[in-house]
Amino acid sequence: MGDVITTIIKCANGETITLTHDTSLPRPYSRGNLLEGSRGIWSEDKDGVFIEGVSKANGEWEHWQPMEEIYERFEHPLWQEFRQEGVKGGHGGMEWLVLRGFIEAVKKGTQTPIDVYDTAAWMAITPLSEDSCHMGGMPVAIPDFTDGKWIDPRPIVRSKYCLDAFCEECF
């Protein structure tokens, strides 16, 4: 207990994902979600966003824009619908939406939004991180559970729960 584990994942196209696992240190609750890209940043803890060319300038420096100010322009229609119906489930409704997307795909006989390959890759991170720790922090390769099929993916199954493309016609 008291361990803090930082895992750095280097993706095939050069992106980097940093995961920090800390469940026992005495501090306020925070999932610490932070998403950074070349033209913007979102912070769950700050409940704010900065999008280059969109966020308001504050003198020389740009500043965090409250999420509420950005929802009207950028919120995904799935979340708009979900908020209108009333958020269901824990973690702000994320579990309900993931399960709903899975159930609807199974009912229609289409591909689920999160497939078995995504699930296997996500679940592998913990034991691979443990392996890295046991080897003094050495890099550990993530197995390619698709056997290279991710390089030339199958056609996108369009639905309102699609994670590969925005499907405006589904709303």
C-alpha positions in Angstrom: 0.0 0.0 0.0 1.1 3.5 -0.7 2.7 2.6 -4.0 2.2 5.0 -6.9 2.8 3.4 -10.3 3.3 5.4 -13.4 3.0 3.6 -16.7 4.0 5.1 -20.0 2.6 3.6 -23.1 4.2 4.5 -26.4 1.7 3.9 -29.2 2.6 2.7 -32.8 2.0 6.2 -34.3 4.2 8.0 -31.7 1.4 9.1 -29.2 2.2 8.6 -25.5 -0.3 7.6 -22.8 0.7 8.2 -19.2 -1.2 6.3 -16.5 -0.8 6.9 -12.8 -2.2 4.4 -10.4 -2.6 5.6 -6.8 -5.4 4.3 -4.7 -4.1 4.5 -1.1 -2.4 7.8 -0.5 -4.3 10.2 1.8 -5.4 13.0 -0.5 -8.7 14.2 -2.0 -10.3 11.9 -4.6 -9.3 12.6 -8.1 -9.2 10.4 -11.2 -6.7 13.0 -12.5 -8.0 12.7 -16.1 -6.0 14.9 -18.4 -6.1 14.8 -22.2 -3.5 16.8 -24.1 -3.0 17.3 -27.8 -1.2 19.6 -30.1 -4.1 22.1 -30.2 -5.7 21.7 -26.9 -6.0 20.3 -23.4 -8.8 19.1 -21.1 -8.5 18.6 -17.4 -11.2 16.9 -15.3 -9.8 18.3 -12.1 -10.0 21.9 -13.4 -13.3 21.1 -15.1 -11.8 23.2 -17.9 -10.5 23.1 -21.4 -8.3 25.1 -23.7 -8.7 24.8 -27.5 -6.4 26.8 -29.7 -8.3 29.3 -31.7 -11.5 28.7 -29.6 -10.7 29.4 -26.0 -10.7 33.1 -25.0 -7.5 35.0 -24.7 -6.6 36.6 -21.4 -3.8 39.1 -22.1 -0.7 37.4 -23.4 -1.7 34.0 -22.1 -4.7 31.8 -23.0 -6.7 30.5 -20.0 -8.8 27.6 -19.0 -12.3 27.8 -20.3 -15.0 26.2 -18.1 -16.5 23.1 -19.6 -20.0 24.5 -19.4 -19.0 27.2 -21.9 -17.8 24.7 -24.4 -20.6 22.1 -24.2 -23.1 23.9 -26.4 -20.7 24.0 -29.3 -18.8 20.7 -28.9 -20.7 18.3 -26.8 -21.4 15.0 -28.6 -25.1 14.4 -29.4 -25.0 11.2 -27.4 -24.1 13.1 -24.3 -26.7 15.8 -25.1 -29.4 13.1 -25.4 -28.1 11.4 -22.3 -28.2 14.6 -20.2 -31.8 15.4 -21.4 -33.0 11.9 -20.4 -31.2 12.2 -17.1 -27.8 10.8 -16.3 -27.9 7.1 -15.2 -25.3 5.0 -13.4 -22.0 5.7 -11.7 -19.0 7.7 -12.8 -21.1 10.3 -14.5 -23.0 7.8 -16.6 -20.0 6.3 -18.4 -20.7 2.7 -17.3 -24.4 3.0 -18.4 -23.4 4.3 -21.8 -20.8 1.6 -22.3 -23.2 -1.1 -21.4 -26.0 0.5 -23.4 -23.8 0.6 -26.5 -22.8 -3.1 -26.0 -26.5 -4.2 -25.5 -27.7 -2.3 -28.6 -24.9 -3.8 -30.7 -25.7 -7.3 -29.6 -29.4 -6.7 -30.3 -28.6 -5.5 -33.8 -26.0 -8.1 -34.4 -23.3 -5.5 -35.1 -19.8 -4.9 -33.7 -19.7 -3.7 -30.2 -18.1 -0.2 -29.6 -15.3 -1.8 -27.5 -14.3 -5.1 -29.0 -12.5 -8.1 -27.5 -9.1 -6.8 -28.9 -9.5 -3.5 -27.1 -10.6 -5.2 -24.0 -7.6 -7.6 -24.0 -5.2 -4.7 -24.7 -6.7 -2.6 -21.8 -6.7 -5.5 -19.4 -3.1 -6.4 -20.2 -1.7 -3.1 -19.0 -1.8 -4.0 -15.3 0.2 -7.3 -15.6 2.6 -5.8 -18.1 3.2 -2.8 -15.7 3.9 -5.3 -12.9 6.4 -7.1 -15.2 8.1 -3.8 -15.9 8.3 -3.0 -12.2 9.9 -6.4 -11.5 12.5 -5.7 -14.2 13.4 -2.3 -12.7 11.2 -0.2 -15.0 12.3 -1.8 -18.3 10.0 -1.4 -21.3 7.6 -4.3 -21.9 5.9 -4.8 -25.3 2.1 -4.9 -25.4 1.1 -8.0 -27.3 -0.7 -7.5 -30.6 -3.9 -9.4 -29.9 -5.2 -8.6 -33.4 -2.2 -10.3 -35.1 -1.7 -7.1 -37.2 -5.4 -6.6 -38.2 -5.4 -3.2 -36.5 -3.1 -1.9 -39.3 -5.9 -2.4 -42.0 -9.1 -2.3 -39.8 -12.4 -3.6 -40.9 -15.0 -1.1 -42.1 -16.5 1.1 -39.4 -19.8 0.0 -38.0 -21.7 3.3 -37.8 -23.9 3.8 -34.7 -24.5 6.6 -32.1 -22.1 4.6 -29.9 -19.4 4.4 -32.6 -15.9 5.2 -31.2 -14.1 5.3 -34.6 -16.0 8.1 -36.3 -18.7 10.6 -35.6 -21.9 9.4 -37.0 -24.2 12.4 -37.2 -26.9 10.6 -39.2 -27.4 8.3 -36.1 -29.0 11.0 -34.1 
